[in-house]
Amino acid sequence: MSATGRLRLVALNGLLGYGYPRESLELALAMEPDLIGVDAGSTDPGPYYLGAGESFVSDAQVARDLEPALRAAVERGIPLVVGTAGGSGARPHLQRFVAMVRELAAGAGLRFRMATIPADVPAEAVLEALGERRIAPAGNAPTLTAQDVRACTHIVAQMGTGPLARALDAGAQVVIAGRCCDAAIFAAEPIRRGLDPGLALHLGKIMECGTLCARPAGANDVLVGTIDADGFEIVPANPERRCTPESVAAHSLYEQPDPTRFVEPEGTVELADCEFEAVGERTVRVRGSRLVPAAQPALKLEGARLIGQRAITIAGVRDPGTILHLDEIEAAVRETVTCALADALAPEQLSLRFLRYGLDGVTGPCVAPLEPPREIGLVIDVVAPSQELADRALKLARATALHQHFDGRRTTAGNLAFPFSPSDFSGGPVYEFAVYHLMHIADPDSLFAVEIEEV
Amino acid sequence: MRLYDLATVIRSKNAGPFTLTIDVVLPDVTTFRRVLAAGGLAPERIAALYDVAPGAVRVVPFERVLTVKVALPRQVGSGALGDRDVYGCQQHFPLAGVEV
């Protein structure tokens, strides 16, 4: 922090592993930042990654993005903060990520104090909160049951700025957080230094997406944010991008249900009175963001549970008669497969569907075109309790669909054009978000332990 | 004219695994106000298009950036059985097809 009470932060990009130009980082470093931060996770790619403990970005790409930032932070003696390590921020993600950091450090001969902050919440703690009626659905999630909680492979809570600030207080130069609110990655340090939390959280909310708030927009470039007592300024490090009052104001719409406010564990950040002002050609100054502290502190929980194993096949259909009779073919396939597997599984244990790309694959059968298209792409999607059963059901479904008769059928040798042999693919485990709920808790920060080690 | 042809940006995306948001960015203040006044983006109409309860649809106009923000529940959670769009980023239709 400068003598004038100004703090400068660098966001590497919008998601660790998506890449950024090395020159952009050099330009940002020349501006003498006080912290480098980066968001490493998201729920966007769906429930599989949290459920299975896997990453949706390749480790090699993550390492490639991380190494220069780690080196720069340690050499300059400024903190590097990574939020939602490993993509979903549960224990396996965090462990793999921390192992990577140790390896990079050893390779580059870097020594530093590292804080690791797990975000896992034991099922018992969630069950206890459920029993005490301290759980409420977040964002249209269904009502939570004890069975849902027990079925989850991992449950994580999105930490706010508190645990990150504790890690920084402990002198950690590298802070690796499990599941973490995106804004907190950048807001923790300014709040810890006594700057306005409303401004800090708004700045964090913008910075966590990298240069998505700039024009041209992109999640793969470096953004610099500078906060003082009165407001904050943001500018892309890359001279080919610029921020405008409109581009920054519009960013507050992104992935949020309400453009005038957003909710964090610290409270609600009100943006209705925000002013966005151009400073020179590429910089925007923001003022007026305001935090209304939460009346009842709460954390957002996320958990995913296994619902089965998938198998799919992909085929094209050119014959107009076949395209017109797909409903009938699908019903016949379902009947045949269900009967053939009656000994092995109950009908409700099998999910079988046709995804008809070119017809209604994206929107579903509510919006059908009047004319049959020239061709469609068909995905036959099967989910069953085991991979063996899913593969078996799919083989039956594929063979039945290929030869299924329908009224007026002329293409009697086969209904489907398979581009591949083998035509069937095992998709592996399928998860769903079973927990996406708010847990009211008197001291949210108490859930998160800060583990310190010297690397 | 379809909303799709009028809007400069029309995009959908998940806001969490159970909520879909649709941003409709219009070219100027006059168009912005006219579209809103004409009721093409009324919650009841959007609810019918997406087969959700009218009370569950929120429409927030944000004139500063000429954007109307729509939030509605997803029929199926992201990536769960029956889902067709994990990121929710191709769900601007059928809304984009509305005549305005």
Interface residues (C-beta under 8 A of the other chain):
Chain A: T43 D44 P45 G46 P47 Y48 A138 G139 N140 A141 P142 E246 A249 A250 L253 Y254 E255 Q256 P257 D258 P259 T260 I307 G308 S351 R353 L355 G361 V362 T363 G364 C366 V367 V383 V430 Y431 E432 F433 Y436
Chain B: K13 N14 A15 G16 P17 F18 T19 T21 D23 V25 D51 A56 R58 V60 F62 R64 V65 T67 K69 A71 P73 R74 Q75 G77 S78 G79 A80 L81 G82 R84 D85 V86 Y87 Q90 Q91 F93 P94 G97
